Amino acid sequence: MFDQETRVTQCREIASGPANRSIMPNHIDAFAAALATIVGPAHVLTVPGDTARYTSDWRRNFPGSARAVVRPASTQEVARVVTLCAAAGVAVVPQGGNTGLVGGSTPDVSGQEVVLSLDRMTAVRSVDPLDNSITLEAGCTVLAAQQAAAAAGRLFALSLASEGSATVGGVVSTNAGGEQVLRYGNTRDLTLGLEVVLADGSVLAQLGTLRKDNTGYDLKQLFIGGEGTLGVVTAASFKLYAQPRKVVTVWAAVPTPLAAVDLLARLTDAVGERVTAFELIGRQTLVQVLAHPLDGMREPLDGQGPWAVLFDVSETSALMDPEPAVHGVLEAAMEEGGVSDAVIAASGRQAHELWALREHVPEAQRLDGPSIKHDISVAVSRIPDFIALAGARLEALMPGIRIVCFGHVGDGNLHYNQSKPAGMDDAAFLARADAVHDVVHGAAASLGGSISAEHGIGRLKQDAFLQFKPAVSVAVMQRIKQALDPRGTFNPGRLLPRPVREPS
């Protein structure tokens, strides 16, 4: 075994090329100086004031401390940084837009991990409207991807409330879904190819846009949803679609979650795959949004009921108009009591205003105070059962608890969050978090569901993951982790627990 100074010197020889050799800056240690020879001194951050935005999540639930934040500008630089860190036994925490909610992209409190930020790698490498594909670097935001596709007359289908800051690498690593998943699928369904830096510094270059390639294992699937534990995604290719020519946006009041599920079935029968998005919004959720509104936000309907749905039906053909079919479904549902009232957006601006209410939910809940968050999924038909079961158990556990329930009913994914009862102390509420998690996760599992549908496991849900995921599944994941990252370089302690023997 060589000592730390010798090891850093050897790593520098591995990671540095002749054109990048430079005099070590005096204000950083030898390891950070070695990083600087790869990416340039300006892009190795070690001062707390400079690293602060990289070392805590946006809700400040997982603050940490980094040995350094390194910001490479190319895949080659990422590979050399990984090579250096692996040889020195330094853990790497890949980071995109840092919009996650489970502590998967921020360093721990040890001060020994390196945050590898992809925020300089923002290029749109190619857009092919004939192939309906786009290739993007990992630091490109979802919003920038949408704009690049639109400029070519195409649709980038992933749509998120955080799309202005969420990045390509982040959505791939968490297999994000978003609002249009009902029609277009989640990130796994949209991804055609990946470029990934592996733990030994080699680059898995599989950015092809083929729809059919039956030549062995589909390796990209290992990294989609892998939460940065198996490799660093540096670029990705995605499917594009025709832009919709007509979108019908509706906000409808419904009496129960069962009525919402029934309305979804009616719509699907009437217009098929044109149902693009279908969101359930509980009354408490809307109350919270309207208590912390953005300019222009208002109650969509007079006498709003206990539940609402917000949905889009879209059509790409200029020869067809889905609006009459939507009117017919709403009228039939109203006659039978499944819908009490509804508003159809008369313009793109009105549609935007309705969707702004949904997209403002996470920020409104943050402004409201402490909350306990869940991201569960069950079969669409079991959504009413889950809401009834979890709600009754939570009320028995903590009378007066406020349930902020909203989400993508079309794919069975609910964001099922809790805010404290009126008059309860913040600390007392958060002290019951584990008990609340047990109730919600237990209810989802009892109905054959999942404890995480979009946000991932990170550090927040690791105990629940190990409790509810079959042991054989966890063991297989651990074998894959050992095969691809034997030293435990990437995101140790996230998703999977740290091995008993730490990397040397």
Secondary structure, 3 states (H helix, E strand, C coil): CCCHHHHHHHHHHHHCCHHHCCCCCCCCCHHHHHHHHHHCHHHEECCHHHHHHHCCCCCCCCCCCEEEEECCCCHHHHHHHHHHHHHHCCCEEEECCCCCCCCCCCCCCCCCEEEEECCCCCCEEEEECCCCEEEEECCCEHHHHHHHHHHCCEECCCCCCCCCCCEHHHHHHHCCCCCCHHHHCCHHHHEEEEEEECCCCCEEEECCCCCCCCCCCCCHHHHCCCCCCCCEEEEEEEECEECCCEEEEEEEEECCHHHHHHHHHHHHHHHHHHEEEEEEEEHHHHHHHHHCCCCCCCCCCCCCCCEEEEEEEEECCCCCCCHHHHHHHHHHHHHCCCCCEEEECCCHHHHHHHHHHHHCHHHHHHHHCCEECCEEECCHHHHHHHHHHHHHHHHHHCCCCEEEEEEEHHHCEEEEEEECCCCCCHHHHHCCHHHHHHHHHHHHHHCCCECECCCCCCCCCHHHHHHHCCHHHHHHHHHHHHHHCCCCCECCCCCCCCCCCCCC
